[in-house]
Amino acid sequence: MTRTTAFAGHRVPAIGLGTWNVGDSAAAHDEEIAALRAGLDASLSVIDTAEMYGSGRSEELVGEALRGRRDDAVLVSKVLPSNASRRGTVQACEASLRRLGTDHLDVYLLHWRGHHPLADTVAAMEELVRDGKIRAWGVSNLDTEDMAELLRLDGGPACATDQVLYNLSRRGPELDLFPMLHRHHVPVMAYSPIEQARLLEPGAGLHALEDVAERHGATPAQVALAWTIRDPGVIAIPKSSSVAHTLDNAGALELRLSERDLDDLDSAFPAPSEPVPLELL
């Protein structure tokens, strides 16, 4: 059974499509378009992009991939912290909509916290919701203290997600951030769930991934993704710029890890014993 989760008013597969660095190479254009469309064909409906990625080129490429298929996607983009003032957030969103060729975003995120007050960003997000330019809003790279501050603000509890770095080698959020988000019913978007393929490089961790993969007739990447989405409320958004990798990622939705699998992976990739600051890439 395909693993799904609730996200911003949608029931979506727990693996989506990331686009960090997508759109940077003209030579890769056609293959990247094909990869995104293959993901949609495989029901990987959440597409994550940002105004920062390629200075808007990723949004333009995503918009091209979505022509005639906008309703197939749950579209997410992000505002840079430098633009996240009350007025700047609205202007940045409008620019993203133009690049994406759509009249609305399903979710709009603050990319990370900057110098503009969170209250101003939230007020802008709520204005965008009222104007129909976004359906929901959230944040990215906010740790426990920042999330606590956000959730105390007027409108703060409407936060639809916190997108953070999370994978087998970056387990810090499990200790304090994830329990807080769970209490407030805020789903997680896990970016770089395969650590930009570094989890697949030779080493003790790869050996554990290969052992688990062999037991299931899966790939190590699928095991890493299945681990990331093992709990409800987590959506992984691996970047894939090829059809083959996209379809391999989609296969992880059907993979269920056993207690033995999880124990083996815990031994190879132990969680920290005490809280650590949220890591970024």
Phi, psi and omega in degrees: 000134180294131180281126179236166177210159177279134183208113174051044177083006179241156167255113190232155170303146186280007171236132178239203186235116175269156184226020176299126182075356175286137181096358183279338185240121177298327181293333182267001188307306186295320180292323179291321174299314180298321180296317179296317180292326175296323176297316177298320178298330179270012177070019173279085195277334182281119175244124183249129176217191183193152176297333181290327188294113180061026182052043178099349183293326178296318178298319180298318180292318177300317178301321178295318181296332184268359180302123182080000184226020185304323183289348178279348190246148165256102194264128182237133170222178189220147175261136176294145179304325180294339179260001194270035169283177180301311181281321185295326179297317179296315181296319179295320179297316180298322177294320177297319179299320179295316180294325182278346179068037181224163179262357178201155168256147174284323177216137178237129187244147162283122190293318169198170184280134177238213185272346179285138180302138177303325182298324179291319179296316179298318179299320178294319179299317180295324175297317179297323176296313181299326182275359177077011181277336172224152178269330181202169180220161178202200184222170177219142175063030173260127180272186190302312183294317178296320178295321178299317177297316181300314185290344176276345183286156171300125182085347183302320180298349177283355180308125188268342181190160166235118180265121186222162174288120181207126175195184184303329181264000182226071190261005182308319182301340181297332190281320183226319183292311183298316176302322178294314179298321179297318180299328182261010177058041178254112179290160182254138166253120183262110177266158185051052183290349174245017177056045181052041178074002179292335176295342182263005177279155183305141179159177183298323181295320179296323179301318179294318178299318180294321179297314180294318180300319180298322180296333185253359186064037183242182175258157176303322178297320178296323178296315180299320179290317179298324176296316183298324183257020185295332179256147177299152176089010177237128175246126177265139181235069177294142174279137173218129180248015175223152180298318182300315180293322179299315181291326175298316178300316181300327179298337180293340179296336182265357186270126176246122182273138180277170176300322177298316178301312183295321178296318179297319180289324175299321180293322181280331183227071184293144174288153176298154183275347178213161184302144177231155177301148179300129181272153181230155169239000000 
